[in-house]
């Protein structure tokens, strides 16, 4: 029997070489299996963790849904650096649009002259010499063009000139062109307001970029005003003009133009004024409506009449002697084609008598006369949303003498802006409330506070008198059937640099309101230095120049503003507004008797002449910034 004998401890066992190789291979295989198992364990662990996260912790469907919502959400709107400006109906007047600017680093330009030639070849609006100068030097930044179209940008990019770069910028655009140039004012190349509303509301337009600035203007009225004034300037060879239309109940300026005007698309351009030339006549940036101060002429007779009626120094059938000139020292006040007789108040306005108006003002007296003018806003700058407004030239209290009252009674010796005139006349027709003018649109139906300056009864009488001027006086050429325009013409000589009146240089103006039975809008039209033409038979007074322009504006804008002509009730309305020239004259059939303002103090003796003024008092100093010119000529045309 063969038995197995165990090897003694510590005995050596001989292992062959092949066995050693086999054992090493098994060991390597085992290590690889362990590594592979570990890798698969990690992989499956990660998959399990991701599945747990996707199904239990944060389900995947809402994440995908949110991603889809984000894809469909429009990008955040880019707000321009400056808010838009619109008219009262939302029509854009000014808006900022994104543009592409081209600039250069001159240090990187190898051939400035050659680069400039290549740029001008694709951008012909550039000046070769100017571009060459900008591309030359040691500067690191120079603007080449502020606004490029996409086509121009591509053309420049195709040139491949090193040192040229594009920049995203903005540009102020004025879609209505010249329509409201003086009101909007404009901005500089950096977008800063330089004049007009752009400057007055500069901070608001910058800080409230997403909110439009809504003006009271109606661009349709603006265009109609501009066309009518420009037509008269052309027909009568004037040097300029102005037009204003205002809501008499709110003070909102619906239209305001000054001609000549300028192109808002060229903010950096300033038209040259010839040396020694009249700045107002040659500078298109001069705003005649708010900066130009002129003697208002016979349009001021409306204020004189309203003052006398309200203070009780005259009633509607009272009057004054206009048969003899008024002599003050070496000066004489006379009428232009006067009636040479006593005139009732309706005749004073209809015939535009200087003499009677001077007597009427003298009856009130210098102190009360000046107080009334100041109360009507004629003594200070009007608070309007424009930086460009002027202070009237009005004598100081210590310098307001009898001669001032005489001349200012018919619109000479005081200088105010057209805006002052229309603001005052608005108060005469709206029931007697003086409301400040504004360029900001007010909410519909908003009640605007104001200051009572005359009684409602005086206002009612003034509306009748103003209608009489248009039906029977110098304003007949402005009448438009069915709209019952009322107003007053005024022709005033201009004053030269030496303080004396200029021969054949005049201001022809018309101021009024419509419809007179229930006034809604006041209207002012002025032409600067009109010349007679063949059609006007040698005349260039307001009745021939300004009144027809007012009628043209009314005829065009009234339908736009929703006002239909009252043709069916025309006779009834005219009868209610009718006022005879003199007491006792027959009225129109069916007309109501005119109501007279009862005198609150004893009226002056009819035909009485004011106390004489010494010659040295009549010789007023020449015009300066603090005191306007007084009477300097022998006879002044009232119409």
C-alpha positions in Angstrom: 0.0 0.0 0.0 1.4 3.2 -1.0 0.8 6.1 1.4 1.1 9.9 1.2 3.7 11.5 3.2 3.3 15.2 4.0 6.2 17.4 3.4 8.0 18.5 6.5 7.6 22.1 7.6 10.1 24.3 6.1 10.8 21.9 3.3 11.4 23.5 -0.1 8.9 22.8 -2.9 10.3 23.2 -6.3 7.9 25.0 -8.7 8.6 24.9 -12.3 8.9 28.0 -14.5 5.7 27.3 -16.4 3.8 27.2 -13.2 5.1 30.5 -12.1 4.1 32.1 -15.4 0.6 30.6 -15.1 0.2 31.9 -11.6 1.4 35.5 -12.6 -1.2 35.5 -15.4 -3.9 34.5 -13.0 -3.0 37.3 -10.7 -3.1 39.9 -13.4 -6.4 38.6 -14.6 -7.8 38.9 -11.1 -6.6 42.5 -10.7 -8.2 43.4 -14.1 -11.5 41.8 -13.1 -11.5 43.8 -9.8 -10.7 47.0 -11.7 -13.4 46.4 -14.2 -15.9 45.5 -11.5 -15.1 48.7 -9.7 -15.5 50.8 -12.8 -18.8 49.2 -13.6 -19.9 49.8 -10.0 -19.1 53.5 -10.3 -20.8 53.7 -13.7 -24.0 52.1 -12.5 -23.9 54.1 -9.3 -23.8 57.3 -11.3 -26.6 56.2 -13.5 -28.7 55.2 -10.5 -27.9 58.6 -8.8 -28.9 60.5 -12.0 -32.1 58.5 -12.3 -33.0 59.2 -8.7 -32.3 62.9 -9.2 -34.3 63.1 -12.5 -37.3 61.1 -11.1 -37.4 61.8 -7.4 -35.4 64.9 -6.5 -35.9 67.2 -9.5 -38.1 65.7 -12.3 -36.9 66.5 -15.8 -40.2 67.5 -17.5 -40.5 70.9 -15.7 -36.9 71.8 -16.5 -37.5 71.1 -20.2 -40.7 73.0 -20.1 -39.0 76.0 -18.4 -36.3 75.9 -21.1 -38.9 76.0 -23.8 -40.6 79.0 -22.1 -37.3 80.8 -22.0 -36.7 80.2 -25.7 -40.1 81.7 -26.5 -39.7 84.8 -24.3 -38.7 87.9 -26.2 -35.5 89.5 -25.2 -35.6 92.5 -22.8 -36.5 95.7 -24.7 -33.6 98.1 -25.2 -34.6 101.5 -23.8 -33.1 104.4 -25.8 -31.0 107.0 -23.9 -33.7 109.6 -24.4 -37.5 109.5 -24.2 -39.7 110.2 -27.2 -41.8 113.4 -27.7 -45.3 113.2 -29.2 -48.1 115.6 -30.0 -51.4 115.4 -28.2 -52.6 112.6 -30.5 -49.5 110.4 -30.1 -47.8 111.5 -33.4 -44.1 111.2 -33.0 -42.3 114.6 -32.9 -38.9 113.3 -31.7 -37.5 109.8 -31.1 -34.1 108.2 -30.5 -33.1 105.4 -32.8 -30.1 103.0 -32.7 -27.4 103.6 -35.3 -23.9 102.5 -36.1 -21.0 104.9 -35.7 -17.6 104.6 -37.4 -14.5 105.6 -35.6 -10.7 105.2 -36.1 -7.5 104.7 -34.1 -5.1 107.0 -36.1 -2.1 105.3 -34.6 -3.1 102.1 -36.4 -3.6 103.8 -39.8 -0.6 103.2 -42.0 -1.6 105.4 -44.9 -4.1 108.1 -43.7 -4.4 109.7 -47.2 -5.0 106.4 -48.9 -7.5 105.3 -46.2 -9.3 108.6 -46.5 -9.7 108.3 -50.3 -11.0 104.7 -49.9 -13.5 105.8 -47.2 -14.8 108.7 -49.3 -15.3 106.4 -52.2 -17.9 104.4 -50.3 -19.1 107.3 -48.1 -19.3 110.2 -50.5 -21.0 112.5 -47.9 -17.6 112.7 -46.1 -15.1 115.5 -46.8 -11.8 114.1 -48.0 -9.6 116.7 -46.3 -11.5 116.4 -43.0 -11.2 112.6 -43.0 -7.5 112.8 -43.8 -7.0 115.1 -40.9 -8.9 112.9 -38.5 -6.9 109.8 -39.6 -3.6 111.6 -39.1 -1.8 112.1 -35.7 -1.1 110.4 -32.5 -4.6 110.3 -31.1 -6.2 106.9 -30.3 -9.8 107.9 -31.1 -11.5 109.9 -33.8 -15.1 109.8 -35.1 -15.3 109.4 -38.8 -19.1 109.1 -39.3 -21.8 109.3 -36.6 -24.5 107.4 -38.4 -24.1 104.6 -41.0 -26.8 102.6 -42.7 -26.3 98.8 -42.8 -25.3 99.0 -46.4 -22.7 101.6 -45.7 -21.4 99.6 -42.7 -20.9 96.6 -45.0 -19.2 98.7 -47.6 -16.7 100.1 -45.0 -16.1 96.6 -43.6 -15.3 95.3 -47.1 -12.5 97.8 -47.4 -10.6 95.9 -44.8 -8.7 99.0 -43.5 -6.9 98.2 -40.2 -7.7 100.8 -37.5 -11.3 101.3 -38.4 -14.0 100.2 -35.9 -17.8 100.3 -35.5 -19.7 101.4 -32.4 -23.3 101.1 -31.5 -24.8 104.6 -30.9 -28.1 106.5 -31.0 -29.4 109.4 -33.0 -32.3 111.8 -32.4 -34.8 111.8 -35.2 -37.5 114.4 -35.9 -40.1 112.7 -38.2 -42.1 116.0 -38.7 -39.2 117.9 -40.0 -39.5 121.7 -39.6 -43.1 121.6 -38.3 -42.2 122.3 -34.6 -38.6 123.2 -34.9 -38.6 126.2 -32.4 -40.7 124.2 -29.9 -38.6 121.1 -29.9 -35.3 122.9 -30.1 -33.0 120.0 -30.8 -30.0 118.2 -29.3 -26.3 118.2 -29.9 -24.3 115.3 -31.3 -24.0 113.8 -27.8 -27.8 113.8 -27.3 -27.9 116.7 -24.9 -30.8 119.1 -25.2 -29.7 122.5 -26.6 -32.9 124.4 -26.9 -36.7 124.3 -26.7 -38.5 121.4 -25.0 -35.5 119.2 -25.5 -33.5 121.5 -23.2 -36.3 122.4 -20.7 -37.2 118.7 -20.1 -33.7 117.4 -20.6 -33.5 115.6 -17.3 -37.0 114.1 -17.6 -36.3 112.8 -21.1 -33.1 111.1 -19.8 -34.4 109.6 -16.6 -37.9 108.5 -17.8 -36.7 107.0 -21.0 -39.6 104.6 -21.5 -42.3 107.2 -21.0 -43.2 109.6 -23.9 -43.4 113.3 -23.3 -46.8 114.3 -24.6 -47.1 117.9 -25.8 -50.3 120.0 -26.2 -49.5 120.5 -29.9 -51.5 119.1 -32.7 -49.2 118.6 -35.6 -52.1 119.1 -38.1 -52.7 122.5 -36.7 -49.0 123.2 -36.7 -48.7 122.5 -40.4 -51.8 124.6 -41.2 -50.4 127.5 -39.2 -47.1 127.3 -40.9 -48.6 127.1 -44.4 -50.9 130.1 -43.8 -48.2 132.3 -42.4 -45.6 131.3 -45.0 -48.1 132.1 -47.8 -48.6 135.6 -46.5 -44.9 136.1 -46.0 -44.4 135.1 -49.6 -47.3 137.1 -51.0 -46.2 140.3 -49.2 -42.5 139.8 -49.3 -42.1 139.8 -45.5 -39.0 138.8 -43.6 -40.8 136.5 -41.2 -43.9 135.8 -39.2 -45.5 133.9 -36.4 -48.7 132.1 -35.6 -50.2 130.7 -32.3 -53.4 128.8 -31.6 -54.4 128.3 -28.0 -57.2 126.6 -26.1 -58.9 129.4 -24.2 -60.2 127.2 -21.4 -57.0 125.3 -20.6 -54.2 127.5 -21.9 -52.9 124.6 -24.0 -50.9 125.7 -27.1 -52.3 123.7 -29.9 -50.0 125.2 -32.5 -47.1 127.7 -32.5 -44.8 128.5 -35.4 -42.1 131.1 -36.1 -40.8 131.7 -39.6 -38.3 131.4 -41.0 -37.5 128.1 -39.2 -34.7 125.6 -39.5 -34.1 121.9 -40.1 -33.9 119.8 -36.9 -31.9 117.2 -38.8 -28.9 119.4 -38.7 -28.4 120.2 -35.0 -24.9 121.5 -35.3 -25.7 124.0 -38.1 -26.1 127.6 -37.2 -27.1 129.9 -40.0 -24.8 132.9 -40.4 -26.2 136.4 -39.8 -24.8 139.1 -42.0 -22.8 141.8 -40.1 -25.1 144.7 -39.1 -28.2 142.8 -40.1 -31.4 142.5 -38.0 -30.9 139.4 -35.9 -34.6 138.8 -35.8 -35.0 139.0 -39.5 -32.1 136.9 -40.5 -31.6 134.2 -37.9 -34.0 131.3 -38.4 -33.4 130.1 -34.8 -35.0 133.3 -33.4 -38.4 132.4 -32.0 -40.7 135.3 -32.9 -43.6 133.8 -30.9 -41.9 133.8 -27.5 -38.7 135.8 -27.8 -39.6 138.6 -30.2 -41.0 141.7 -28.4 -43.0 144.0 -30.6 -45.4 146.9 -30.1 -48.8 145.3 -30.4 -50.5 148.2 -32.1 -54.2 148.2 -32.3 -54.6 144.7 -31.0 -54.1 146.3 -27.6 -57.2 148.3 -28.0 -59.1 145.2 -26.9 -57.3 145.4 -23.5 -58.0 149.1 -23.3 -61.7 148.6 -23.9 -62.0 145.7 -21.5 -60.2 147.7 -18.8 -62.5 150.7 -19.2 -65.6 148.5 -19.2 -64.5 146.5 -16.2 -63.5 149.6 -14.2 -66.7 151.4 -15.1 -65.1 154.5 -16.7 -67.2 153.8 -19.9 -70.2 151.7 -20.8 -70.9 150.1 -24.2 -72.8 153.1 -25.5 -70.3 155.6 -24.0 -67.6 157.1 -26.2 -65.0 159.8 -26.8 -64.3 162.6 -29.1 -62.1 161.6 -32.0 -62.5 164.8 -34.0 -59.3 166.6 -32.9 -55.7 165.4 -32.7 -54.1 165.1 -29.2 -51.0 167.3 -28.9 -48.5 166.5 -26.2 -45.5 168.9 -26.4 -44.1 168.6 -29.9 -45.8 165.3 -30.6 -49.3 164.7 -32.1 -51.6 161.7 -31.8 -53.9 161.3 -34.8 -56.1 158.7 -36.5 -55.4 156.9 -39.7 -58.4 157.7 -41.9 -60.3 158.9 -38.9 -64.0 159.6 -38.8 -63.4 163.1 -37.2 -66.3 162.9 -34.8 -67.5 161.5 -31.5 -67.3 157.7 -31.5 -69.2 155.1 -29.4 -67.3 152.2 -28.0 -68.3 149.8 -30.8 -67.1 152.3 -33.3 -63.8 152.9 -31.5 -62.9 149.2 -32.0 -64.5 148.7 -35.4 -62.8 151.9 -36.9 -59.7 151.4 -34.7 -59.5 154.9 -33.4 -56.2 156.0 -31.8 -57.7 159.2 -30.5 -60.6 157.6 -28.8 -58.5 154.8 -27.4 -56.1 157.3 -25.9 -58.9 159.2 -24.3 -60.3 155.9 -23.0 -57.0 155.0 -21.3 -56.5 158.5 -20.0 -59.9 158.3 -18.2 -58.7 155.3 -16.3 -55.5 157.0 -15.3 -51.8 155.9 -15.3 -51.8 154.1 -11.9 -54.9 151.9 -12.6 -53.8 151.5 -16.3 -50.5 150.0 -15.3 -52.0 147.8 -12.6 -54.5 146.4 -15.1 -51.7 145.6 -17.6 -49.6 143.9 -15.0 -52.7 141.9 -13.9 -53.2 140.8 -17.5 -49.6 139.4 -17.5 -48.1 142.1 -19.6 -45.4 143.1 -17.0 -43.5 139.8 -16.7 -42.1 136.8 -18.5 -44.7 134.1 -19.1 -44.1 130.7 -17.4 -43.8 128.4 -20.5 -42.0 125.1 -20.9 -39.3 126.7 -23.1 -36.0 128.3 -22.1 -36.5 130.9 -24.9 -39.0 133.4 -23.5 -38.7 137.2 -23.3 -39.5 139.8 -20.7 -41.9 142.5 -22.0 -40.5 146.1 -22.3 -42.9 148.0 -20.1 -42.2 151.3 -18.3 -41.4 151.0 -14.6 -44.0 152.4 -12.2 -42.0 155.6 -11.6 -41.6 156.1 -15.3 -45.3 155.4 -16.3 -46.6 158.8 -17.0 -49.6 160.4 -18.8 -47.9 160.1 -22.2 -47.4 156.4 -21.6 -51.1 155.9 -20.8 -52.1 157.7 -23.9 -49.8 155.7 -26.3 -50.2 152.3 -24.6 -54.0 152.9 -24.9 -53.7 152.2 -28.6 -50.8 149.8 -28.5 -47.6 151.9 -28.7 -45.0 152.5 -26.1 -45.0 149.0 -24.8 -43.5 145.9 -26.3 -44.7 142.3 -25.6 -44.4 138.9 -27.3 -47.1 137.5 -29.5 -47.6 134.9 -26.7 -48.5 137.7 -24.3 -51.1 139.1 -26.6 -52.9 135.8 -27.3 -52.8 134.8 -23.6 -54.4 138.1 -22.6 -57.0 138.0 -25.3 -57.9 134.4 -24.3 -58.8 135.8 -20.9 -61.0 138.4 -22.5 -63.2 135.8 -24.2 -63.2 132.8 -21.9 -65.2 134.5 -19.1 -62.5 136.6 -17.7 -60.0 134.0 -16.3 -56.3 134.4 -17.1 -54.7 131.0 -17.4 -51.0 130.5 -17.9 -50.0 129.1 -21.4 -48.6 125.6 -21.5 -47.0 123.2 -24.0 -48.0 120.1 -22.0 -51.1 118.2 -22.9 -53.7 118.2 -20.1 -56.1 115.3 -19.4 -59.4 115.7 -21.2 -61.9 117.5 -19.0 -59.4 118.8 -16.5 -60.4 122.0 -14.8 -57.5 124.5 -15.0 -57.2 127.2 -12.3 -56.6 130.8 -13.2 -56.9 134.3 -12.0 -60.0 136.4 -12.6 -59.0 139.6 -14.4 -62.4 140.9 -15.7 -66.0 140.1 -15.0 -68.0 137.6 -17.0 -70.3 140.3 -18.1 -67.3 142.3 -19.4 -66.1 139.2 -21.2 -69.5 138.7 -22.8 -69.5 142.3 -24.1 -66.0 141.9 -25.4 -67.0 138.9 -27.4 -69.7 140.9 -29.1 -67.3 143.8 -29.8 -64.7 141.5 -31.3 -67.3 139.9 -33.5 -68.3 143.4 -34.7 -64.7 144.1 -35.8 -64.8 141.0 -38.1 -68.3 141.7 -39.5 -68.1 145.5 -39.9 -64.5 146.5 -39.1 -61.0 145.9 -40.3 -61.1 142.1 -39.8 -63.7 141.4 -42.5 -61.2 139.5 -44.7 -60.8 136.9 -41.9 -64.4 135.9 -41.6 -65.3 132.3 -42.3 -69.0 131.5 -42.6 -70.3 129.3 -39.8 -67.4 129.7 -37.4 -68.1 133.3 -36.1 -64.6 134.5 -35.7 -64.1 137.6 -33.6 -60.9 139.6 -33.1 -58.9 142.7 -33.8 -56.2 143.7 -36.3 -53.1 145.6 -35.4 -50.5 147.4 -37.5 -47.5 148.8 -35.6 -44.3 150.4 -36.9 -41.1 148.8 -35.9 -38.5 150.5 -33.8 -34.9 150.7 -35.0 -31.6 150.4 -33.0 -31.6 154.2 -32.4 -35.0 154.0 -30.6 -37.0 155.7 -33.4 -39.7 154.3 -35.6 -38.6 152.9 -38.9 -40.4 154.1 -42.1 -42.2 151.4 -44.0 -41.2 148.7 -41.5 -44.2 147.4 -39.7 -45.8 144.4 -37.9 -49.2 143.3 -39.2 -51.1 141.1 -36.8 -54.5 139.7 -36.1 -55.6 138.2 -32.8 -59.0 136.7 -32.2 -61.0 133.7 -31.1 -63.7 131.4 -32.4 -66.6 130.6 -32.2 -67.6 133.8 -30.4 -70.9 132.4 -29.1 -68.8 129.8 -27.1 -65.1 130.4 -27.6 -62.8 127.4 -27.7 -59.7 128.6 -29.4 -57.7 131.8 -29.7 -55.7 132.6 -32.8 -52.8 135.0 -33.5 -51.2 135.6 -36.8 -48.4 138.0 -37.5 -46.3 139.0 -40.5 -43.0 140.9 -40.0 -42.3 143.8 -42.4 -44.9 143.0 -45.1 -44.7 145.0 -48.4 -47.7 146.2 -50.4 -48.5 144.3 -53.6 -50.8 144.9 -56.5 -53.6 142.8 -55.0 -53.6 144.8 -51.8 -53.9 148.1 -53.8 -50.7 149.4 -52.2 -51.6 148.5 -48.6 -49.7 146.3 -46.2 -51.8 146.7 -43.1 -53.1 143.9 -40.9 -56.6 143.9 -42.6 -54.9 143.0 -45.9 -52.1 140.8 -44.5 -52.9 139.1 -41.2 -56.7 138.8 -41.2 -56.8 136.7 -44.4 -54.2 134.4 -42.9 -56.3 133.9 -39.8 -59.3 133.0 -42.0 -57.2 130.5 -43.9 -56.1 128.8 -40.7 -59.6 128.7 -39.3 -61.0 127.3 -42.6 -58.4 124.5 -42.5 -58.1 123.5 -38.8 -61.7 123.8 -37.6 -62.9 120.6 -39.4 -59.7 118.8 -38.2 -60.6 119.7 -34.6 -64.1 118.4 -35.0 -65.9 121.7 -35.4 -68.6 121.8 -38.0 -69.8 125.2 -39.4 -73.0 126.3 -37.8 -74.7 127.0 -41.1 -78.2 126.0 -40.1 -78.2 128.3 -37.1 -76.0 131.0 -38.6 -78.7 133.7 -38.6 -79.8 132.9 -35.0 -76.2 133.0 -33.6 -75.2 136.1 -35.5 -78.3 137.9 -34.2 -77.4 136.9 -30.6 -73.9 138.3 -31.1 -74.9 141.4 -33.1 -74.1 144.8 -31.7 -75.0 148.0 -33.5 -72.3 150.6 -34.0 -74.2 153.3 -32.1 -77.1 153.4 -29.7 -80.4 153.7 -31.5 -79.3 152.1 -34.7 -81.5 149.2 -35.8 -80.2 145.8 -34.8 -80.3 142.7 -37.0 -83.7 141.0 -37.0 -84.2 138.9 -34.0 -81.0 140.1 -32.3 -80.9 140.5 -28.6 -80.2 143.9 -27.2 -76.6 144.4 -26.2 -75.9 144.5 -22.5 -74.0 147.4 -21.3 -71.6 147.3 -18.3 -73.0 149.8 -15.8 -70.7 152.5 -14.9 -69.3 152.2 -11.4 -68.0 155.7 -11.3 -68.9 158.9 -13.0 -67.8 158.7 -16.7 -65.5 161.4 -18.0 -66.9 164.3 -19.9 -67.5 163.2 -23.5 -64.7 164.6 -25.7 -62.6 165.6 -22.7 -58.9 165.8 -23.4 -56.5 164.5 -20.7 -54.5 167.1 -18.7 -51.7 168.5 -20.8 -48.3 167.0 -20.5 -45.3 169.3 -20.6 -43.0 169.1 -23.5 -40.0 167.9 -21.5 -42.1 165.0 -20.1 -43.2 164.1 -23.6 -39.6 163.9 -24.8 -39.0 160.4 -23.4 -35.5 158.9 -23.4 -34.7 156.6 -26.3 -35.6 153.0 -25.9 -33.4 150.8 -23.7 -33.7 147.5 -21.9 -35.7 149.0 -19.0 -38.1 151.4 -20.7 -39.8 151.0 -24.1 -40.2 153.8 -26.6 -43.0 156.3 -26.2 -44.6 158.4 -28.9 -42.0 159.6 -31.5 -44.0 160.1 -34.6 -46.8 162.4 -35.7 -49.3 159.8 -36.9 -49.5 156.1 -36.4 -51.6 153.8 -38.6 -53.9 151.8 -36.3 -55.0 148.9 -38.7 
